[in-house]
Amino acid sequence: MRDVMLSKPAVELYKILKFEGLISSGGEAKAAIDAGLVKVNGEIETRKRRQINAGDIIEFGNEQLQMRLL
């Protein structure tokens, strides 16, 4: 599991996938979320703009990201 430091309290899910390099573009991130390929805290998440906060865990493929606040 990899730690991701958030600079603000809430960040949209698709942006984290893009900024962390799991997906190359925002459009691809939104498509992956729509397809049900992303989990947040163990549950499939289909809301692209879901607000992700410190403590949340994102899963995509073989990657797990633990959100932490700076």
PyMOL commands that place a pseudoatom at each C-alpha (Angstrom):
pseudoatom trace, name=CA, resn=MET, resi=1, chain=A, elem=C, hetatm=0, pos=[0.000, 0.000, 0.000]
pseudoatom trace, name=CA, resn=ARG, resi=2, chain=A, elem=C, hetatm=0, pos=[1.307, 3.408, -0.959]
pseudoatom trace, name=CA, resn=ASP, resi=3, chain=A, elem=C, hetatm=0, pos=[0.670, 6.586, 1.058]
pseudoatom trace, name=CA, resn=VAL, resi=4, chain=A, elem=C, hetatm=0, pos=[-0.628, 9.625, -0.820]
pseudoatom trace, name=CA, resn=MET, resi=5, chain=A, elem=C, hetatm=0, pos=[-0.331, 13.011, 0.849]
pseudoatom trace, name=CA, resn=LEU, resi=6, chain=A, elem=C, hetatm=0, pos=[-3.310, 15.322, 0.245]
pseudoatom trace, name=CA, resn=SER, resi=7, chain=A, elem=C, hetatm=0, pos=[-2.657, 19.061, 0.278]
pseudoatom trace, name=CA, resn=LYS, resi=8, chain=A, elem=C, hetatm=0, pos=[-6.315, 19.855, 0.938]
pseudoatom trace, name=CA, resn=PRO, resi=9, chain=A, elem=C, hetatm=0, pos=[-9.031, 18.007, 2.886]
pseudoatom trace, name=CA, resn=ALA, resi=10, chain=A, elem=C, hetatm=0, pos=[-11.035, 16.682, -0.094]
pseudoatom trace, name=CA, resn=VAL, resi=11, chain=A, elem=C, hetatm=0, pos=[-9.947, 15.780, -3.627]
pseudoatom trace, name=CA, resn=GLU, resi=12, chain=A, elem=C, hetatm=0, pos=[-12.077, 14.291, -6.417]
pseudoatom trace, name=CA, resn=LEU, resi=13, chain=A, elem=C, hetatm=0, pos=[-11.478, 10.596, -7.051]
pseudoatom trace, name=CA, resn=TYR, resi=14, chain=A, elem=C, hetatm=0, pos=[-10.679, 10.845, -10.760]
pseudoatom trace, name=CA, resn=LYS, resi=15, chain=A, elem=C, hetatm=0, pos=[-8.019, 13.494, -10.077]
pseudoatom trace, name=CA, resn=ILE, resi=16, chain=A, elem=C, hetatm=0, pos=[-6.179, 11.241, -7.633]
pseudoatom trace, name=CA, resn=LEU, resi=17, chain=A, elem=C, hetatm=0, pos=[-6.060, 8.402, -10.172]
pseudoatom trace, name=CA, resn=LYS, resi=18, chain=A, elem=C, hetatm=0, pos=[-4.640, 10.803, -12.748]
pseudoatom trace, name=CA, resn=PHE, resi=19, chain=A, elem=C, hetatm=0, pos=[-2.178, 12.675, -10.512]
pseudoatom trace, name=CA, resn=GLU, resi=20, chain=A, elem=C, hetatm=0, pos=[-0.808, 9.468, -8.976]
pseudoatom trace, name=CA, resn=GLY, resi=21, chain=A, elem=C, hetatm=0, pos=[-0.080, 8.053, -12.431]
pseudoatom trace, name=CA, resn=LEU, resi=22, chain=A, elem=C, hetatm=0, pos=[-2.467, 5.091, -12.235]
pseudoatom trace, name=CA, resn=ILE, resi=23, chain=A, elem=C, hetatm=0, pos=[-4.194, 6.370, -15.393]
pseudoatom trace, name=CA, resn=SER, resi=24, chain=A, elem=C, hetatm=0, pos=[-2.793, 8.741, -18.014]
pseudoatom trace, name=CA, resn=SER, resi=25, chain=A, elem=C, hetatm=0, pos=[-5.723, 11.160, -18.357]
pseudoatom trace, name=CA, resn=GLY, resi=26, chain=A, elem=C, hetatm=0, pos=[-8.797, 12.428, -16.583]
pseudoatom trace, name=CA, resn=GLY, resi=27, chain=A, elem=C, hetatm=0, pos=[-11.009, 10.961, -19.309]
pseudoatom trace, name=CA, resn=GLU, resi=28, chain=A, elem=C, hetatm=0, pos=[-9.508, 7.512, -18.845]
pseudoatom trace, name=CA, resn=ALA, resi=29, chain=A, elem=C, hetatm=0, pos=[-9.919, 7.843, -15.073]
pseudoatom trace, name=CA, resn=LYS, resi=30, chain=A, elem=C, hetatm=0, pos=[-13.599, 8.723, -15.455]
pseudoatom trace, name=CA, resn=ALA, resi=31, chain=A, elem=C, hetatm=0, pos=[-14.114, 5.759, -17.812]
pseudoatom trace, name=CA, resn=ALA, resi=32, chain=A, elem=C, hetatm=0, pos=[-12.446, 3.350, -15.356]
pseudoatom trace, name=CA, resn=ILE, resi=33, chain=A, elem=C, hetatm=0, pos=[-14.650, 4.638, -12.530]
pseudoatom trace, name=CA, resn=ASP, resi=34, chain=A, elem=C, hetatm=0, pos=[-17.787, 4.328, -14.711]
pseudoatom trace, name=CA, resn=ALA, resi=35, chain=A, elem=C, hetatm=0, pos=[-16.789, 0.731, -15.528]
pseudoatom trace, name=CA, resn=GLY, resi=36, chain=A, elem=C, hetatm=0, pos=[-16.656, -0.160, -11.824]
pseudoatom trace, name=CA, resn=LEU, resi=37, chain=A, elem=C, hetatm=0, pos=[-12.894, -0.796, -11.794]
pseudoatom trace, name=CA, resn=VAL, resi=38, chain=A, elem=C, hetatm=0, pos=[-12.166, 1.432, -8.781]
pseudoatom trace, name=CA, resn=LYS, resi=39, chain=A, elem=C, hetatm=0, pos=[-12.879, 0.711, -5.123]
pseudoatom trace, name=CA, resn=VAL, resi=40, chain=A, elem=C, hetatm=0, pos=[-12.945, 3.190, -2.254]
pseudoatom trace, name=CA, resn=ASN, resi=41, chain=A, elem=C, hetatm=0, pos=[-12.755, 1.717, 1.240]
pseudoatom trace, name=CA, resn=GLY, resi=42, chain=A, elem=C, hetatm=0, pos=[-13.440, -1.770, -0.150]
pseudoatom trace, name=CA, resn=GLU, resi=43, chain=A, elem=C, hetatm=0, pos=[-16.565, -0.867, -2.137]
pseudoatom trace, name=CA, resn=ILE, resi=44, chain=A, elem=C, hetatm=0, pos=[-16.908, -0.248, -5.878]
pseudoatom trace, name=CA, resn=GLU, resi=45, chain=A, elem=C, hetatm=0, pos=[-17.228, 3.482, -6.497]
pseudoatom trace, name=CA, resn=THR, resi=46, chain=A, elem=C, hetatm=0, pos=[-18.908, 4.841, -9.639]
pseudoatom trace, name=CA, resn=ARG, resi=47, chain=A, elem=C, hetatm=0, pos=[-19.042, 8.537, -8.695]
pseudoatom trace, name=CA, resn=LYS, resi=48, chain=A, elem=C, hetatm=0, pos=[-16.213, 10.259, -10.564]
pseudoatom trace, name=CA, resn=ARG, resi=49, chain=A, elem=C, hetatm=0, pos=[-16.326, 13.333, -8.365]
pseudoatom trace, name=CA, resn=ARG, resi=50, chain=A, elem=C, hetatm=0, pos=[-16.499, 11.434, -5.075]
pseudoatom trace, name=CA, resn=GLN, resi=51, chain=A, elem=C, hetatm=0, pos=[-14.652, 13.509, -2.506]
pseudoatom trace, name=CA, resn=ILE, resi=52, chain=A, elem=C, hetatm=0, pos=[-11.688, 11.556, -1.164]
pseudoatom trace, name=CA, resn=ASN, resi=53, chain=A, elem=C, hetatm=0, pos=[-10.443, 12.438, 2.314]
pseudoatom trace, name=CA, resn=ALA, resi=54, chain=A, elem=C, hetatm=0, pos=[-7.587, 11.470, 4.614]
pseudoatom trace, name=CA, resn=GLY, resi=55, chain=A, elem=C, hetatm=0, pos=[-8.056, 7.885, 5.794]
pseudoatom trace, name=CA, resn=ASP, resi=56, chain=A, elem=C, hetatm=0, pos=[-9.721, 6.675, 2.583]
pseudoatom trace, name=CA, resn=ILE, resi=57, chain=A, elem=C, hetatm=0, pos=[-8.187, 3.755, 0.701]
pseudoatom trace, name=CA, resn=ILE, resi=58, chain=A, elem=C, hetatm=0, pos=[-8.417, 3.626, -3.100]
pseudoatom trace, name=CA, resn=GLU, resi=59, chain=A, elem=C, hetatm=0, pos=[-7.908, 0.370, -4.995]
pseudoatom trace, name=CA, resn=PHE, resi=60, chain=A, elem=C, hetatm=0, pos=[-7.309, 0.171, -8.738]
pseudoatom trace, name=CA, resn=GLY, resi=61, chain=A, elem=C, hetatm=0, pos=[-5.761, -2.850, -10.418]
pseudoatom trace, name=CA, resn=ASN, resi=62, chain=A, elem=C, hetatm=0, pos=[-2.930, -4.054, -8.196]
pseudoatom trace, name=CA, resn=GLU, resi=63, chain=A, elem=C, hetatm=0, pos=[-2.486, -0.652, -6.554]
pseudoatom trace, name=CA, resn=GLN, resi=64, chain=A, elem=C, hetatm=0, pos=[-3.731, 0.444, -3.142]
pseudoatom trace, name=CA, resn=LEU, resi=65, chain=A, elem=C, hetatm=0, pos=[-3.464, 4.075, -2.073]
pseudoatom trace, name=CA, resn=GLN, resi=66, chain=A, elem=C, hetatm=0, pos=[-3.878, 5.253, 1.533]
pseudoatom trace, name=CA, resn=MET, resi=67, chain=A, elem=C, hetatm=0, pos=[-4.860, 8.930, 1.718]
pseudoatom trace, name=CA, resn=ARG, resi=68, chain=A, elem=C, hetatm=0, pos=[-3.132, 11.091, 4.314]
pseudoatom trace, name=CA, resn=LEU, resi=69, chain=A, elem=C, hetatm=0, pos=[-3.387, 14.840, 4.981]
pseudoatom trace, name=CA, resn=LEU, resi=70, chain=A, elem=C, hetatm=0, pos=[-0.199, 16.935, 4.984]
for i in range(1, 70): cmd.bond("trace and resi %d" % i, "trace and resi %d" % (i + 1))
show_as sticks, trace
zoom trace
